[in-house]
Amino acid sequence: MNTYAIWVDLRDGREDLAFSDAVQAFLGSLQSQGLLESFTLERRKFGFSPEGLGEFHIRIQTKTLDQLDQAFHEAATRSGHTEALHAEVFRRVVNFKSALYRSFPDEVRVR
């Protein structure tokens, strides 16, 4: 499993529920298209996190990097319904940071 991790802060801290709804709509749409397996939205608790990471953490899981690439491709079209959903997320965030992780050991790893 591949995990695309995203950390962000809100542009307007009062819109936390609107942000949550927007993430659910956007990533839920990609998931319903089979472009990702699962996702979670988490909020930092009690201010605990390494310096520089955002208040919100989004984890997107895909089976393969090809599946993740297809999700990126869908978002990159910047048109139609997907773009409208993406714009509702993107306009609410600042301080975007991301990383890509994989399950370990890999399923194909020979011992």
MARFI-496364 format. One record per residue (C-alpha): residue in three letters; chain; x, y, z. Coordinates in Angstrom, 3 decimals. Layout:
# MARFI-496364
+-----+---+----------+----------+----------+
:   r : c :        X :        Y :        Z :
+-----+---+----------+----------+----------+
: ALA : A :        X :        Y :        Z :
...
+-----+---+----------+----------+----------+
This chain:
# MARFI-496364
+-----+---+----------+----------+----------+
:   r : c :        X :        Y :        Z :
+-----+---+----------+----------+----------+
: MET : A :    0.000 :    0.000 :    0.000 :
: ASN : A :    1.223 :    3.495 :   -0.827 :
: THR : A :    0.367 :    6.434 :    1.404 :
: TYR : A :    0.406 :    9.972 :    0.091 :
: ALA : A :    0.624 :   12.135 :    3.212 :
: ILE : A :   -0.373 :   15.801 :    3.177 :
: TRP : A :   -0.086 :   18.407 :    5.933 :
: VAL : A :   -1.834 :   21.784 :    5.719 :
: ASP : A :   -3.038 :   24.682 :    7.788 :
: LEU : A :   -6.340 :   26.414 :    7.201 :
: ARG : A :   -6.333 :   29.792 :    5.487 :
: ASP : A :   -9.271 :   30.755 :    7.721 :
: GLY : A :   -9.316 :   28.748 :   10.957 :
: ARG : A :  -13.050 :   29.267 :   11.370 :
: GLU : A :  -13.827 :   27.099 :    8.327 :
: ASP : A :  -12.699 :   23.783 :    9.789 :
: LEU : A :  -15.987 :   21.961 :    9.156 :
: ALA : A :  -16.308 :   23.401 :    5.641 :
: PHE : A :  -12.757 :   22.171 :    4.983 :
: SER : A :  -13.620 :   18.722 :    6.311 :
: ASP : A :  -16.705 :   18.571 :    4.087 :
: ALA : A :  -14.672 :   19.688 :    1.062 :
: VAL : A :  -11.991 :   17.035 :    1.651 :
: GLN : A :  -14.694 :   14.377 :    2.034 :
: ALA : A :  -16.392 :   15.452 :   -1.205 :
: PHE : A :  -13.174 :   15.654 :   -3.255 :
: LEU : A :  -11.422 :   12.516 :   -2.041 :
: GLY : A :  -14.703 :   10.620 :   -1.779 :
: SER : A :  -15.282 :   11.351 :   -5.454 :
: LEU : A :  -11.822 :   10.044 :   -6.377 :
: GLN : A :  -12.423 :    6.964 :   -4.237 :
: SER : A :  -15.774 :    6.270 :   -5.904 :
: GLN : A :  -13.951 :    6.379 :   -9.264 :
: GLY : A :  -11.488 :    3.741 :   -8.016 :
: LEU : A :   -8.604 :    6.232 :   -8.059 :
: LEU : A :   -7.722 :    5.659 :   -4.412 :
: GLU : A :   -8.431 :    2.990 :   -1.834 :
: SER : A :   -9.020 :    5.065 :    1.279 :
: PHE : A :   -8.315 :    8.390 :    2.921 :
: THR : A :   -8.416 :    9.983 :    6.352 :
: LEU : A :   -8.423 :   13.537 :    7.624 :
: GLU : A :   -6.826 :   14.086 :   11.010 :
: ARG : A :   -6.373 :   17.203 :   13.117 :
: ARG : A :   -3.434 :   17.836 :   15.390 :
: LYS : A :   -4.342 :   17.323 :   19.037 :
: PHE : A :   -3.190 :   19.603 :   21.852 :
: GLY : A :   -0.748 :   21.288 :   19.459 :
: PHE : A :    1.509 :   18.222 :   19.358 :
: SER : A :    3.465 :   17.698 :   16.132 :
: PRO : A :    6.932 :   18.221 :   14.761 :
: GLU : A :    7.717 :   21.841 :   13.958 :
: GLY : A :    6.601 :   22.875 :   10.499 :
: LEU : A :    3.855 :   20.313 :    9.991 :
: GLY : A :    0.361 :   21.639 :    9.495 :
: GLU : A :   -2.576 :   21.381 :   11.834 :
: PHE : A :   -4.351 :   18.961 :    9.481 :
: HIS : A :   -3.017 :   15.669 :    8.119 :
: ILE : A :   -4.596 :   13.923 :    5.133 :
: ARG : A :   -3.617 :   10.335 :    4.332 :
: ILE : A :   -4.490 :    8.978 :    0.900 :
: GLN : A :   -3.881 :    5.273 :    0.309 :
: THR : A :   -3.502 :    3.574 :   -3.060 :
: LYS : A :   -2.631 :    0.003 :   -3.984 :
: THR : A :   -0.119 :    1.042 :   -6.638 :
: LEU : A :    1.757 :    4.113 :   -7.746 :
: ASP : A :   -0.106 :    3.807 :  -11.041 :
: GLN : A :   -3.393 :    4.250 :   -9.159 :
: LEU : A :   -1.975 :    7.339 :   -7.444 :
: ASP : A :   -0.763 :    8.649 :  -10.808 :
: GLN : A :   -4.274 :    8.204 :  -12.214 :
: ALA : A :   -5.695 :   10.193 :   -9.291 :
: PHE : A :   -3.133 :   12.960 :   -9.931 :
: HIS : A :   -4.035 :   12.886 :  -13.619 :
: GLU : A :   -7.731 :   13.303 :  -12.839 :
: ALA : A :   -7.001 :   16.270 :  -10.562 :
: ALA : A :   -4.529 :   17.779 :  -13.050 :
: THR : A :   -7.166 :   18.158 :  -15.754 :
: ARG : A :   -8.364 :   21.203 :  -13.800 :
: SER : A :  -11.798 :   20.896 :  -15.349 :
: GLY : A :  -15.274 :   19.617 :  -14.689 :
: HIS : A :  -16.695 :   18.242 :  -11.478 :
: THR : A :  -13.324 :   17.078 :  -10.094 :
: GLU : A :  -11.844 :   20.566 :  -10.413 :
: ALA : A :  -14.818 :   22.134 :   -8.683 :
: LEU : A :  -14.352 :   19.743 :   -5.752 :
: HIS : A :  -10.570 :   20.232 :   -5.687 :
: ALA : A :  -10.940 :   24.023 :   -5.731 :
: GLU : A :  -13.106 :   23.884 :   -2.603 :
: VAL : A :  -10.252 :   22.161 :   -0.748 :
: PHE : A :   -7.349 :   24.105 :   -2.253 :
: ARG : A :   -8.806 :   27.551 :   -1.586 :
: ARG : A :   -9.026 :   26.792 :    2.121 :
: VAL : A :   -5.415 :   25.752 :    2.792 :
: VAL : A :   -1.929 :   27.209 :    3.197 :
: ASN : A :    1.468 :   25.756 :    4.111 :
: PHE : A :    1.036 :   22.611 :    1.999 :
: LYS : A :    3.590 :   19.850 :    2.634 :
: SER : A :    3.495 :   16.289 :    1.345 :
: ALA : A :    5.344 :   12.981 :    1.441 :
: LEU : A :    5.012 :    9.532 :   -0.088 :
: TYR : A :    5.337 :    6.378 :    2.015 :
: ARG : A :    4.951 :    2.666 :    1.335 :
: SER : A :    4.051 :   -0.280 :    3.512 :
: PHE : A :    7.117 :   -2.093 :    4.784 :
: PRO : A :    8.189 :   -4.694 :    4.226 :
: ASP : A :    6.743 :   -4.653 :    0.721 :
: GLU : A :    4.519 :   -7.543 :   -0.327 :
: VAL : A :    7.102 :   -8.445 :   -2.973 :
: ARG : A :   10.053 :   -8.325 :   -0.593 :
: VAL : A :   12.055 :  -11.548 :   -0.580 :
: ARG : A :   13.290 :  -12.613 :    2.831 :
+-----+---+----------+----------+----------+
